[in-house]
Amino acid sequence: MSRVYPVFLKLCSRLQVYFPPWWCPFGDVQTIVSGALRKCPQLPFVREVIEFADGGALGIDWLHPNDCEDDAPIILFLPGITGSTRDCAYILYPAQEICARKWRTVVYNPRGLGGVHLRNKITYNSVRHHDLAEVIQRISSKYPKAKIIGCGFSMGGMVLFNYLATCTAESAILCGALVVSAPYDPSSTTNSLEVTISTTIVFSY
């Protein structure tokens, strides 16, 4: 258990025990049901391919509202482990709301995801934040007057968190960040994934 865990518990004044609905009691079932029932909105993203000095590449997708100012805030989303711009309802619905506010949205698709194929042996993981750092730098160079806020989900949150850990007050480009449902203990998370029924079914094929 992390040393900061008790501190977080004390700070969360509205922390309550979670009781799932009786008809959808387990995480695996909730994932399947939400994916089946929730339709993703179709938004006019514009793809930009970022190429790196090592020969690799990834795609970032921009959503530009009409009449958007150069200094409009930019929300940078990082999807979960297999997510991308087109299939993450938890990104597309917020992006829709952000667009209505005349803010820009940009979605970070890691190497090998989002339609950009791997070009070399370098992939992505939760601790490798170098690609993200370069992408944030390029976004800042493109819109130097805009404030940038990062929002990472699950593994995307882990990448964002590790990036933030390397920043100092002087070097930080992001003016804010939000990490959603990111595992605090990756080893325990990996172990739990390897013993669940759903994982057994997946790896049986």
N, C-alpha and C positions, 0 to 999 in steps of 0.2 A: 504494500500500500504506500502511496506517495506521502511525503511529509506534509504536502499542502492540502491533502484531502480533508483533515479535520478543520482546517481554516475555511475551506470552501463550505463545509457543512454549517459552520457558524454564521457565515455571511448569507446563506440562502434562507432567508426568513420565511419564505413561502413554500419551502420544501415539503412535499407530501408523498405518501405512499401511492404508487400508481396501481390502479386496478383496471385491467383491460376489459373490453366488452365481452360478455359471456360467449357471444357467437364468433369471436375472433381472439382467442386467448393467447396464442403463441406468436412470437416474432416472425417465424417463417410464414405462418398463415397470414399475418398482417401484411407482409411484403407482397405476397401473391395477390391478396384481395385488393390492396391499394393499386397495384399495377394493372389489375384487370378492370377495375371500376373507374379509375381516373384517366381521363383523356388529356393528352398533352396539347396545349395550344400551339398553333402554327404561327411562328413569328419570323419576320424578315431579317434574319441574321445575315451578316456579311462576313465571309471567311477571310482570314489573314493567316498565311503560313509563315511561321517564324523558323528560320534556318540558323543552325548553330555552327560554330567553328569546328566542332568535332564531326560534322557531316550529318548529324541528326536534325530532325525537324518536328514541329508540332503545330497544331492549329488553334488559333483563338478566334472566337466568333463575336462580332460586334453587333449590338442592337442600338441603332441611332434613331432617336425620336425626331420627328419633323421640327424644324426651327430650333434645334438644340444649340445652345451657346458653347463656345470653346472652353469656357470655365465651368461648365456643368459638371457636377460630381460624377464619378465613375465607380460603379460597383463591380468588382472583380470576383467572379464565382469560381470555385474549385469543386468539381463534382466528386462523388465517392469513387470507390475502387474501379468499377467498370462503367461508370457513367460518362455521358458526353452531352453536348448541347441539345441534341435532338430528342433524347429519351428520358430526361430527368424532370419530372413534374415539379419536384421540389426546387428546381431552378427556374423553370419556364414560367410558373405562375408569379413568383416574385419579380421576375424580369418584366412581365407584363405590367405590374404595378409601378415598377421603377420607370418604365417607359412613359407611363401616364403622367409622371412627375417631371418629365422632360430631362431626366438623367440618363446617362449612358450605362449600358450593361456590356460587359465583356466576359466570356466564358473561356476558361483555360482547359483545354483538352490535352492531357499528358501524351507523351510519345506513344505511338501505336494505337491510340484511341481517337474517336471522332472523325474517322475517315482518312487520317494521315498515316500511312504505313511506316513501319520501322525502316530506317535506312541503314542502320548499323546495329551492333550488338548492345548498345546502351539503351536500357529501358528506364522505367521510373519506379520509385518506391517511396515509402513514407518519410525517409530521412534525406533523400536527395532533393535538395531545394534549389540547386544551381540554375535549372531551367526557369523556375518561377522568378528567381531574382532578376534574370536577364529580361524576362517578359515584362515585369513590373518597371524596369528601367526604360524599356522601349515605350511602354504606355505613357510614362511620365514625360519622355522626350517628345512624344507625339502631341500630348496635351499638357504642356507645362503649367498652365494656370488652373488646372482641374485638381480637386482633391480626390484621392483614390482610397476606397475602402475595400478591404479583402473579406471574403466570406467563404469559408471552406466547410464542406460536409464530410463527415466520416474520415476516410483516408485523405481526402482533399484538405480536411481540417488539420490532419497530422502534418502534411507538407507545409501548410501555411504556418502552423505553430513552430515547426523547426526553422522555417525561414525567419520568423520574428525573433527567435532566440539568438540569431546571429546579428541582429540589428542593434545599433546604438541609437541614442537620441539624436545624434548628428546625422547618422547615415540612413535613418528610417525614411522611406518614401511614402508608405501608407500612413494616412492620418487616423485610421481606425481599422479594427479587424474583429471578426466574429467567427468563432470556431463552434460548429454544431455537431454533436454526437460523435466526437472523435475519441477513440479509445485512449485511456490514460496508461494502460498496461498492454502494449502490443503482444507480448509473449502469451499472456493469459487469453487475449482475444484470439490469437492464432490457435492455441490449444483447444479452445471452446469450439471454434469452427471445424476442427478436424474430428470432433467426436459427436456432432449432432446427426440426427437422422437425415436431414436434408443434404448434408455434405456426403454422407454415405451413399445416398441415392445418386447424387451428381457424379461422383467418382466411380460409380459402378458402370458407367457408360464409356 
